[in-house]
Amino acid sequence: MKFLVTGGAGFIGSAVCRHLVGDLGHHVVNLDKLTYAANLGSLKPIDSAETYTFVKGDICDEELVYSLLKDHEIDAVIHLAAESHVDRSITGPDTFIQTNIVGTCAMLQASRRYWENDLGQSEDFRFLHVSTDEVYGDLPLDEGIFTESSRYEPSSPYAASKASSDHLARAWGRTYGLPVIVTNCSNNFGPYHFPEKLIPLVILNALAMKPLPVYGKGENVRDWLYVEDHARALATAAMRGTPGETYNIGSNSERTNLGVVEAICDLLDERRPHNKSRRDLIEFVTDRPGHDLRYAIDATKIREELAWTPSVSFEEGLAQTIDWYIDNEWWWKPLLSR
C-alpha cells in the first residue's frame, strides 16, 4: 500500500513510518513541517529506502496535500501531525488551534477532493485520524475507564483542539462519506521521544544527576503504551479498520507519575551506579493548571475486532527505553544543547 503519514518526523509518526516501511514493506510519503519536536534522525533506519519519501511542508497547505495524494496515488492517510505538549498549549494555545484544528480541516478537504475526483469514491481508501485519550477529560483515581462512547470533556487547550479535530473528522465522514477512522490512544513512551515529555525528561535529568520535577504530589495516573505497539495498532486500523468507527488504543498499564519516576530512578541506579540514590533528586513542584487526575483506556474493541494486542509490558518497555537513551547520545545530545 501507499501511505501518506503526516507528522512522520515526530515521536509516534516516526515509529509508524519505521514500521510501515521497515517491517511491512509498504510505501510511505512523510509530510512534516519540521517544527521544534520533529527530528529526521528518528527516521535514520529507513531514510535510504526506495519506498520512503520525505516532504517538508505544512498540513495547512491544502493544495500541497492534494498534490501529494494525487501524485503518489495514496491508498491511506495516517494523520498524526499535531502540537501535543499540554504545558505549551497552556502558555501558547494559538499554535494548537492553527495546527490541530485548521490543519486537520485542510487535510480532510484535500483528502475529500482526492477521494471524490481521483479515486471515484473508492471504498478502499482510508483516512485515519489519530487522537488522544485526553479528549475525554479525566477519571476518579479508583474507578472508571474510557471507552469509545465516553463523553468528551477536554481540560486543556491541547485536549480541546484535539477534541475539535476528532469532531471534524467524524463530520467529514457523516456529511461527505469520506472513509474516516478515528483512534484515541493513551500516553506513549519509548525511543526517540522528545525530551520535554515526562519519561525522557526524567531519564536524561537522572543520567546527569539533575533535579527530577514532579507535579503536585505525583498522584496523577496515566495508562502507558509502548510507542512501537501503538505504531502496530495504527497500521492495523488503517488497513483493516471499519470506516466510521473509533478505536481506543491502550495497554492497561496504569501508573502514577511518581511511580514512573521512581521506576526510572531504580533502573538507572542499577545501570549507572552513583553514590547518591536518584530518588533523592525528586522535587515536587507546583501542579499544572487543570491537571487531569487519571486516564485509563478500554482497548477491548480493537482487540476483539482487529486482533491487536500490546506486546511490550510497561516494565519491559521502560527498561528498553532507558537502555536506548544510554546508547544513543547522538540523537538526544544535540536537542539538549539546542
N, C-alpha and C positions, 0 to 999 in steps of 0.2 A: 504494500500500500504506500501511498504518498501522503505524508502528513505535513501540515503547517502548524508549527509549535510557536506560540508567542511567549516571550519571556524565557526563551530557552537558554539564556546565559545566566539565569538566576539559579537559586538553590534547587528548587523542585524541578524547574524546567530543564536544567542541565541533566538531572537524573533521568528524566523522561527521554531526552534526546539520546543519552548513552544507552538506555535500554532499547529504544526502538531501532537504533542503528546497530549498536554493538551486539545486542543479544538476539534480536528478532530479524535483523536484516532488511528493515524497511527503509524507505527514502524519507528524509526529513529536511524541510526548509525551516530554519530557525530565524524568526524575526524578533529582534531585540534592540531597544533604544540605547542600551549600554549606559544605564544610569549608575549611581554610586554602588549599588549592591550587585551589579552584574559582573561577571568575571569569565572571560573567554578561556582562562586557564582551566576552568571546570570541564571544558569540552576537549581537552587535550587528547583523551583516549580515542576520539572519533574525528578530530578536526581534519585529518587527511583522507578520510573515507570518501569514495566516489559517490556514495549515497547520501552525503551530508552537505548542505549548503547553508552558509550564514549570510543573513542580510541585516545590515544596520538600518533601523527605521522605527517610526512611531506608529503604534496601533491606532492613533487618532487620524492617521492619513488613510482615509477610506480608499482613495484611488490606488495607493501603493499596495494595500492589502488585496484589493480586487485583482490587480495585475499579477501578483504572486500566485493567487489561487488559479487564475486562468493560465498563466504561462507554464506553471508547473503541474497543471492538471491534478490538483489536490483532491484526495478522496475524503480526508477528515481533518478538521481543525481541532487542536487542543489548545484552548485559550487560557494561558496561565499568567500572562503579563499583568502585573498589578503592583501598586505600592502596598507594602504589607506590614510595616513596623508600627505597632499601636502607638508607642511613645511619640513617634514622628507625626502621626495623624493628630495627636492632641495639640502639638505646638504649631503644626502647619497643615491644616486639613485641605487647603485648596488643591494641592497636587493630587491628593487622593480622589477628590471629586473629578478632576480632569482625566486622570488615567483610568481609574476603576469604573467610572460611570460613562463619561463621554467616549473614552476609548472602547469600551465594550459595545456601545451603540454603533460606533464606526465599524467594528468587527462584524457585528450582526448584519448591518446594512450591506457591507461588501460581500459577505457570505450569502446573503439572500439573493443579491444580483447574480452572483456566480451560479448558485443553485438553480435559479429560475431561467436565466438566459443561456448559460453554457452547458448545464447538466440536464436541462429539461425536467427539473424537479425529481431527479433521481432518488429512488428510495434507499440507495446505498450510501449516500453522503451523510456525514455526521458533523455536528458542531458540539464539541464537548466544552462546557463552561465549568472551570474549576474554581470552587469556592471554599469556604471555611465554616467550621462549627461555631465561630464567634457570632454569626448572624442570629443565632438562637438566644443570645443573652447568656445568662448563667443559671446554675442549679444550686440547690442546697448542698451542704457538704455530705449529708448522709443519705440522700435518696435522689432518684430520678435519673433519666438518661435521654439523650437527644435521639429522636427518630426522624424519618423523612417527613413526617407530618407535624413536627414540633412547630409551635408558633414562633414567628420572627420577633425578637426583641433586642436588637443590637444596642450595645452600650457605648462604644467608642466611635469616633468619626470613621476609622478604618472599617469597623464592622458594619456601620450604616452604609458606607459606599459599596461594600461587597453585597449587602442585602439588596441594595438598589440594582446592582448589576445582575443578581440572580433573577429578580423580577423581570428585568428587561429580557433576559434570555428566554424565560418561560413565555413572555408575551409574544416574542417573535415566533415561538413555536405554535402558540394558540392562534395568533392572528394571521400569520403568513404560511403556516405549515412547515416552517424550517425544521429539519430533524435535529432538535436540540436535546441534549442530555446535560444534567447538572449534577455535580458531585460536591459534597461538603465533607472536608477532612478534619481530623484532629491535628494537634501540634506535631510538626515533623522535626526530625533530628537526624544527623548523620554527617558524613564527609562533605566538604565544600560548602559549609554553612557560614554565611557572613557573620563576622564576629560581634555584631551588635545584639544578636539573639542570645537567650539565656545560656544554653548549653555551651556553644563555642566561646562565649564571653567568659564563662566561669573556667573552662578548660585553659584558655590562654592566660587569664589572670593568675590561676593557680600554678601554672607552669613557671610564671615569673615571680611567684610569691607576692602578688599584689592583693589588695582587699577584694573580697567577693561580696558585692552588694546584693542584698535580698530584700524585696519589697515587703513592707509590713512585718508580719511575724513569719512569713514563708508558708502560710497555711493554704494558699490558693492551690487548687488541684487541676492538673491537666492530664489528658489522655495522650500518651506519646506514641508516635508512629514512625518507624524507621523509613527514611526517605526512599530507599530502593523498593520497599514493599509498596509504598504509595505509587511509585512510577509503574509498577506492575499492575496495580489496580486501575490507574488511568488508561493504560494501554488496553486493558481488558474492557473497560467501559466504552472506550472509543470504538473498539472493533466489534463488541458483542452486546453492548447496551441497547435498550429499547428507547427510541425517541419519545420524548415527553416524560420520561422517568427521572427520578432523583435517586442517587445512591450515596449513602453516608459511608465514609471510609474511616475506620479506626481500628485499634489493636487491643482494646480492653486492657490498657496498661496505665492506669491512673496512678499518679504520684504527686505528692505535694512539692512545691518549688523547693522548699528546704530539703526534703528528702533527695531530690535530684542533685542539689548542690553538694550535699554530704556524700552521696554516692560517688560523685566525681572526685571529691577530695580523697576518699579512701582508695580509689583505683589509682590515682596519681601518686599517693604516698607509697603504694606498692611498686609502681613503675619507676618513679623518680624520688627515692627517699630523701628526706630533709630532716634537719634536727628539730624542726617545728612542725606540728601537725597542721595540715592545710585547713582543717576545720576551724582552727583559731583565726583564720583570715576572714571568716564570715562576718559581715557587718549588716545589721538591719537598718534599712533606710526608709524615709517617708514613702508611704504607699502611693501608687499611681492613681490619679483621679479615675473614678468609675471602674476600678479593677474588678473584673468578673471573678466570682468566688470559685466556681468549679465548672469544668466541661467534661462530658462523658458521652461517647458515641456508641450507638447500637448499630453494628455493621451486619446484622442478620440478613438484610435484603441482598446486599452484594455477595454475601457468602452463599446464600441459597439459590439466587437467580443466575449469578455469573461465575460461581465456583471459585471466587477469590478468597484467600485467607492470608493473614500476615505470616511470614516465615521466620522473622527475626524477633526474638523477645527483647524487652527493654534492656535487660542486663547484658545480653549478647551485643545488642546494637550500641549501647553506651561504651562498652569495652572496645569494640571495633572503631568507634568514632574517636575515642581518646588516642588509640594507637595510630590512627590516621593522622591526627593533628601533630603527634610527636614526630612522625616520619615524613611529614610534608610541609616543612617550614617554607619551602619555595612558594607555596600557594598563599599562606596567610601572612608572612612577614611583610611583604610589600603593602598589604592592606592596613596593617597597623602603622606603618611609617607614613602612609598617606593620610 
